[in-house]
Amino acid sequence: MAQCDACGNDYPNAFQVVGADGQRHTFDSIECAARVMAPRCENCDVRILGHGLQAGGRMFCCAHCARAEGVEQLTDHVN
């Protein structure tokens, strides 16, 4: 069995995720993987589980949060 990096659970169906930096992580659930791996919005601190929005190396969950941090050029959708 393998131990989850996030919660410590020893679980026979654990899985590994390799990050962009090459580090391997072991998790027992998607929730634990998201808790460790997902980036956070620089404005509201929510975990970004989708693509999110990026500007100048900064991550945001939506255009509203980007605007709150002074990034005006991002939009959530195009008409």
N, C-alpha and C positions, 0 to 999 in steps of 0.2 A: 504494500500500500504506500501511498505518497501523502505527505503532509501539505496542506494548503498554506501558502505563504501569507495569506491575509488573516485567516481565523484559526489556523493551527489544527483543523480537523484532519484526522488520518482517514483517508477515503479511498476505496479500491478503484473508483472510476475517476480519479483526479486527472486533469489534463495540463499540458504545458503550453505556455504562450511565450514566444520569443519577441522581445521588444525591438524597436528600431535601433537601439544601441547594442543589440546582440545578446542582452541578458536574458536568461531563461527564468521563467516564473512558473510555479505550480499552483493550481487552484482547484477547488472542489465544486465551484459553481460560477456561473456567469456573473452573478452579483459580486462575488469576491474579486473576480478578475476586473470588473469595472471599477471597484473601489480602489484598486491599486494602479491600474493602467490608464484609465480615462483621464484626459486633461480636464482642468477646471476653467470655467469662465473667469476672466480677470475682473469682471464687474460684480457678478452676483454669486460667484463661487460654486455654481451648480456643475455637476459632472457632465461633460459633453460626450454623449453616446453616439451621436451622428457625426456628420462632417463638421458642423460648427462653422464659424467664420474666422478668417485669419487676416491680420493686417500688421505688417512690420514685425513679424514674429510673435505677435500677441494673439491669444485665442479668446473667442467670444461665443456664447451660445446663440446669440441673435443680434440683429442690427440695432435693436433698442439698447442692448448692453454696450455695444460698440460705440454708439452715439454718446452714451452716458460717460464714456471714457475719452471722448473727444475725437473719435474716429468717425468721420461723417460720410465717407465714400461707400460704405458697405450697405447692402440692402438684403432683406430676407427673400424677396421675390421681384421679378421684373414684370411689369404690365405689358 
